[in-house]
Amino acid sequence: MVIRSRAFTLIELLVVIAVVALLAGLLLPALGAARRSARATACLANARSLALCQTLYANDHRGALADVGLAHGGAGDPDLSWVNTLREYYANPAVLRSPGDASPFWPEEQGGQGQTINGAHRVSSYAMNNYLSRTYNPGLSPREPWDNINKLPVPSATVAFLMLAREGEFAVSDHVHVENWGQGTQPPLRASQQAQIDAWGGPARSFASRANYAYLDGRAALHRLDVVYTDFATNRFNPAVAR
């Protein structure tokens, strides 16, 4: 008896290819979403680590908080920056960079395009809340800056670090100027010029934009902008009103 092997017909082969393509179409978006979620989680861990470093620094310096030193536009004093003063508290410099940060202002040796603003490169994906700065505080009431954790009414409700804008003059800074964000319909647009408020989802330049924020108790969370900032009287940056 002769045994004949049966090969795939063209129709069967096309069916198999169609099934594989369908499965790939279903799985790839899920895999992409999983990778994005993993990067957002790693970014959240970075933000939390920086907030913990800030509290450890305060514990070692009678409550004084690390300052900022890199002005937007490329000027400033790097020696004053929290990026340098907290260095002994974060073991790995990788904590300074979010996994989702592809800003062109990173140096080429760090995977960026090497662009600069007045000669300055990007040094961190994260910015400090300038209400906590001695050097670049808003100068609003109270005139004495909120530069010591013991001065703050509710440290656990006060944002310490947020995500820095990837483009524009603030991309090479180490802080934001929250007092300039305004009220009404202005905050999403103005905030987006300083902070990457849509780093992890939501529409751009919107109160629904989503990014990671870290607090002075070492807690960090993914928030919509309107959770941390609505207007001058309702926000988690100004310690006088943060709740």
Buried (B, 14 or more C-beta within 10 A) or exposed (E): EEEEEEEEEEEEEEEEEEEEEEEEEEEEEEEEEEEBEEBBBBBBBBBBBBBBBBBBBBEEEEBBBBBBBBBBBBBBEEEBBBBBBBBEBBEEEEBBBBBBBEBEBBBEEEEBEEBBBEEBBBBBBBBBBBBBBBBBBBEEEEEEBBBBBEBBEBBEBBBBBBBBBBEBBBBBBBBBBBBBBBBEEEBBEBBBBBBBBBBBEBEEBBBBBBBBBBBBBBBBEBBBBBBBBBBBEBBBBBBBBBE
